[in-house]
Amino acid sequence: MTRIVIIGGGPGGYEAALVAAQLQAEVTVVDCDGLGGASVLTDCVPSKTLIATAEVMTNFDSSHEELGIKIEDDTAPLEQGARVVGVDLGKVNRRVKRLALAQSHDITASVTRAGARVMRGRGRVEPNQAPDGSREVVVRAADGSEERLTADAVLVATGGHPREIPDARPDGERILNWTQVYDLEELPEELIVVGSGVTGAEFAGAYQALGSQVTLVSSRDRVLPGEDPDAAAVLEDVFRRRGMNVMARSRAASAKRVGDRVEVTLNDGRTINGSHCLVAVGAVPNTTDMGLLEAGVRLRDSGHIWTDKVSRTSAPGVYAAGDCTGIFALASVAAMQGRIAMYHFLGETVAPLNLKTVSSNIFTDPEIATVGYSQSDVDEGKIDARVVKLPLLRNPRAKMQGIRDGFVKLLCRPGTGIVVGGVIVAPRASELIHPISIAVDNNLTVEQIAKAFTVYPSLTGSIAEVARQLHSRKEADGR
């Protein structure tokens, strides 16, 4: 029986375990925190659960008056600056942690039912291969005891942890990283969010919706600097309209507690004061003290593990998946990398990882979903594509629901009309992106998208309308 040892129980690890067990391998998953990893316990699942509450608050605050919903109590009028509804953050966070733990337990049950063994501890890869090609993994438990496992293949799926600013160390009370916010019992009155990438933007929008006064510190000239510029512009405009203080081109140098307050100092000497500070400046891969370099695993300068498109590392018999590889920090990509690794090692037919078919979503309000080639790819000449953007203001369903912000954008090849990318900025964009993902993955044309029936009225109608506009342009060019 083929022996597989998986170090790390996040999406890359547990999905790989399920595949390997189904293919009759002997599987051991080594994990130190609980299956699901950071994605389930401290990152994706908790943050999106928190955002679910924020979404309800935003939808009510922004649309109840227009939709004709009456508030028949003694709440002060909105024009006096009082909110109609509030939030009990302690209760919200208790629900967040309860759901995360339940999800972790469900994953553990699935993996053990499939026949895999789950070990609690930290794994280290021994440097040398045996003559038969196997390797040893040393598992160190919390009590210091060790156990040696023999593996025909090792999958490293250890994820990452929050990057820190040297002079802004989290204390878990006033200066926080994104794993610590779920211990708060009271809503931060004035929250400073350092970092305007995906994590910073999501938390800034969520806490603003929950009722905090938020200042978002961005070292770049706009929020979400790595995303579609039109989408980022919409979100930044929404943030500012809702009262967020967005500070562009402002890099944080330090954060310190001053009594029950926090003072953040910028590189140019300016200071910002708030009740709390959330530091969201990226992640660091968990690849140290694992014996990887000694085992022949090549690491990038950032500490991420180099892999090829079937998840192999530079060391024979060692694969890697997830955030520790630095490919895409997405649970879906980690899971795919893990599955591909097991299919490849166990001799199954497998397609290499294709990042141009990956769909992703930013859970702000509105959400931003993308797939395939981007606007920057077109602008930089990486691909020749036609682009059409249609504002949701023209969509009848959006009007009915009081949706004012957002758009649908499609990219297609000029000659064939094959869809190569798309962006949706809208409520539930994470659900709306799927038809475009199918189109990109299957090389569908704008004509095929345009001819497919959509429900009237629906937000998906805008996808078909953009496809019709692109198809009309293609037809006009052909005449």
N, C-alpha and C positions, 0 to 999 in steps of 0.2 A: 504494500500500500504506500502511495506517495505521501510524504510527510510535509505539511505546510505549517510554517510558523508566521503569524501575522503580529507585528508589533504596532499597537495602536488600534483602538476600537471605534474610531470615527466612521463617517460614511465610506471612506476608502477601505478601511479595515473590515467592517462588518459585512459590507456588500461582497467583498472578496471572499470572506468566510462562507457566506451562503452559497456562492457559486462553487467554491472548492469542495464543500461538503456534498453538494448535489452531484458533483462529478466523482464522488466516492474517495476523495482524499481524506487523510487523517489530519484534521485541522486543530491548531491551538491558537487562540487569540490572547495576546498578552496586553493588558490594559491597566492603567493605574488609577483611573478616575471613575469609570463606568462606561458601558457601551453607549455609543452615540457620540462620544467625544465632546469637544468644545462646541461643535455644531448643535448638539442637542442640549447640553448641560449649561453652557455659558454664552452661546453666541446666537446662532440662527433661530432656533426654536424659542428661546426666551425673548429675544428682541422682537420677533414677529408677533409673539403673544402680547407683549407690551404695546406694540404698534396697533394691534387689533382694538385695544381700548381707546387709544388715541384717535384711531380712524372714526370710531363711533362719535367721539366728542367733536371732531372736526366737522363731520357730516351734519350733525345737529346744529352746531354753532353757525355754520355758514349757510344753511339752507332752510332752517325751520320756518323763518319768517316768510321767505318767498313762497314756500310750499303751503303756506296757510295754516301751520301748526300753532295753536294757541297755548300759552303758558298761563294757567289759571291758578296762580298762587301769589305770594307777596314778594317774589323775586324782583329786584330793582330792574327798571328798563335797561335794555342793552346800551342805550345812548349815555347812560350814567357810568359805563365802564364795568359793570358787574356782569359775571357770567351767569347764564341760566342754570347750568349744571356744573358740578364739581367732581373731583375724583378722590378716592381714598387710596393713595399710592401703596400703603402697607398691604391692603387687601389685594390690590392688583399684583404686587410682587409675590405675595404668597401663592396666588393662582399661577403666576409665571413659573415659580419653582416647582409647584406641585405637578403641573403639566409636563415640565421638562423631565422630572424624575420618573413620571409614569411612562413617558416615551422611551427613556433609557431602559426601564424594566421590560417593556414590550420587545425592544430590540434584543435584549439578552435572552428572553424566552424564545424568540424566533431562531437565534443562532444556536442555542443549546438543543432545541427541538430538531434542528437540521443535523445534529450530531457532532458539532464542534465543541471543543473544550475551552472554557474561559478561565484565564488565570489572572489574578490581581497582582500586579508588580510592574517593574520596569525592565525592559529587555535591552541586552547588549549583544552585538554580533561579534563573535570571536574572529580573529584575523585570518586563520588558515582554513582552506578547504581540505576535506578528507580525500583520499584517493578515489572514492566513489562519487565525488562531487558534492557531498553533503556538507553542511556547516553546522556549527553549534551556536545556540543562542542561550545566554545566561540570563535567567530571570531572577531579579532581586526583589523580595517581598518587603513590605513596610517594616517587618520585624528584623530585617537584616539577613534572613535566611535566603539561600540561593538554590536554584534548581537548574540543571542543564537539559536543554532540549536539542534533539538532533533534527535537522530540517533538510529536505531535498531542495526546498526553495524558501526564501524569506521575503516577506513583503513588509516594507517600512512605511507606515501610515500614521506618523506621530503628530501631524498638524503643526500648529504654531501657538504663540502666546503674544499678548499685547506688547508692542514696542513702547519703550519709555523714553521720555526726555530726561537727561541726567539731573537737571535742576527742577524737575517737576514729578518727583516720585509719588505714586499713589499711596495714600494712607488708609483708604477704605472708608473714610468718613466724610471728608470735604473735597479731597482730591482723589478722583476715581478713574479706574479704567473700565472698559465695557463689561468686564466680568463681575464688577463689584456693585453696579448700580442696583441690582435686585435685592440688596440688603437694606435699601433706604425705606424707612417707614413713613417719612413725610416728604411731600413734593418740594424739590428745591425752589426757593423763591426766585433766585436769580442764578441761572446756570450758564457758565461759560464753557462752550464746547471748542476744544482745540483740535483742529483738523476738519477739512471740508470734503474729504473723500466719501465713499459710500457709507461707512459706519458713522462718521461724524454727521453727515447730512440726515441719515435716518433718525439718529437719536435727537438731533436738534429739532427736527420737525415733530417728533413724537412728544418731547417734553414741552414744546411750545403749545401743542394741541391739548396736553394735559393741564396746562395753566401756568407753566413757568415762564418768566421773562428770560429769553435766550439771547446770548451773544455768541455768534459763530465766528471763530477766528480762522481765516483762510490764508495760507502762505502764498497762494496763487491769485490770479486776477479774477477768478470766479469760483463758485462752488462746483463740485464734481468735475475737476479739470480733465479727467481722463474719459469723460463721457461725451455723448453727442452734444455739440454746443447749443443747438436749438432747444434741446430738452433741458440742459442746465440753465439756460436763460429763463425758461418758463418757471422752473422750480425756484430760482433765486428771486424772481419777481413775486411769486406767491409768498415766499418767506418774508420778504420785505413788507408786502401789503398786510400781512398778518401781524406785523409788529416786531419781527426779529431784527436784531442789529447784526448785519452781515459785514464783517470787517475784512475786505480784500487786501491782498498784498501785505499781510500782517503776520509775521512769524513769531510764535511764542518762544521766549528764551527760558523762562522759569515760571514756576507757580509755588507760592508758599502760603501757609496759613497765618492769618493775622487775627488772633482771637477766634471768634466763630465765623470769620469771613475768609475768603481766598483772594489773594492778589496775584494776578498774572502780569508779568512784565514782558513786553515785546522787544524784539531786537533793536528797534529804533528808540527804546527808552520809555515809550508810553506804557501806562499801567491800566489795567481793567480790574474792577472789583466785583465780586459776586458772592453768593452764599455757598456755591459749589462749583467745582471744575471737573469736567469730563475730558480726559486725554484720549484722543482717537487718532493716532498718527501711524497706523499700520501695524503689521505683525512681524514677528521674528520666528523662523522655523525651529521646531524642536528637534535638532539634529546633533547637539553636543553630547559628549560623554556616552556615545552609543557604539564606539569602536568602528564607525563607518569608514573613516580615512584609512585606518589600519587594515580594514577588510578589502580595501581597493575601491571603495565607493567614491566617485568624484563629486565634490561639492563646488557650487558656484561661490563667488566672492561673498554673496549675501548669506551663505550658509545653506541655501536650498540644494536639494539633491538633483543632479543632472539625470534626466531620463530620456529615452527615445519614445517613439509614438506607440509602442506596445508596453510601456512602463518599465522596461529594463534599465538598470543602472549600469555603470561601468564594471561592476563586479559580477562575475558569473553566478547565477542562481539567486541574485538579490534584485528585487523589484522595489518600486516606490510609487506611492499614490497620495494625492491630496495636497494640502497646503504646504507640506514640507518640500514639495517639488517646485513650488512657485509658478505653476502653469496658470491656472485660474483659481482664485480663492472662492470656489463654489462647491457646495455639497454635491451637486449633480455631476460635476467634473471629477471630483474625488471618487465618487461611486463608480463612474465609468472607467476611470484609471484602474481601480481595484479589480473590477470584473475583467477588463482586458488582460491584466497581468495573469490572472488565474486561467483564463481561457488559453492564453498563449503558452504558459508553462505546461499545462495539462494536455496540450496537443489538439485543442479545439480550433475550429475555424473562427477567425476574429478579424475585424476591420480595425486598422490603426485609428488612434484618436484624431478626429477632425475638428479643430477648434472653430472652423467657420460655420459649423452647424449648432454651436452652443448658444442657447438662449439664456438670458440672465435678466434679473429684475432688481430694481432699487425700490425698497418699500417705504418711500416717502409718500406724501400726499400733495399732488398726484403721484402715482407710481410711474417709474420709467423702465420699460422693457425693451430689450434689444436682441437682435439675432443677426448673424452673418456679417457681411462687410459693413463698414461704417461710413459716415459722412467724411471723416478725416481720411479714410482710404481713398475716397473719390477725389478730395481736394489735393491730396499729395500725389495723385497719379498712380496709385497702386492698382487701381482697377478703373476701367472705363464703364461708367454706369449712368443711367438717367435717374433723377431723383425728383419725386413729387411729394409735397407735404400738404396735408389737408387739416385745417383747424377743426376741432370738435365743435366749435360754435355753430357750424353749419349742420351738425347732426341733430335730427329731431329728438332722438332719445336723450341726448345730452341736454337739450333745452328743457325737456320735461323733468329731468332730474336736477336741474339747477347747476349743471356742470359748465363752467366758463373757461377753464384752462385745460390745455392739452391739444394733441394732434396725432395724426397717423402719418408716417413717412414710409415710403417704399423705395427701394433701389432695384433697378433691373438692367440687364444688359441691353445696349441700344439695338443690336441687330436681331437677337432672338426673343427678347422680352422675358428671358428667364429671371426670376426673382432671386437676387443675391443678398438681400439684407432688408432690415426693417426696424423701425423705432415706433413705439407707442407710448405716449404720455397721457395717462388717463387713470381714473379709479379702476382698480382691478386690471391694470395693464398686464400683470402676470398671467391672467387667464386669457386675455385677448391676443397675446403674442403667439399662441399655439398654432393657429392656421398659417401664420407667416413662417414659423419654424418648419412646419410640414412642407411648405412651398420651397423653402431654401434647401431642405434635406433631400427633396425629391426632384429638384430642378424643374419645378412647375413654372409656367409662364403667367404673365399678367393677364393674358386672355383667358386662361383657365380659371384664375382667381375671379376675374370679372364676371364670368358666366355662371359661377356657382351661386345658388340661391342663398340669400341671407334673410333673416327674420326682419320684418318691418313693424315697428321701429326698433333698432338695435344699434349699439355702438359698433358692432362688426360691420354694419352697413358702410361705415367709413373706409374699411379695408377694401371692400369691393369697389367703392367709388374712386379711391386712389388708383386701384388697378385699372379701372376703366379709363381714367385720365392718361395713365402711362400707355395703355394700349392704343388710345386715340392718337397720341403723339407718334407712336411707332408706325401706325398706319399712315399718318400724314407724311412721315419721313420717307415711307416706301413709295409714295406717289411721285 
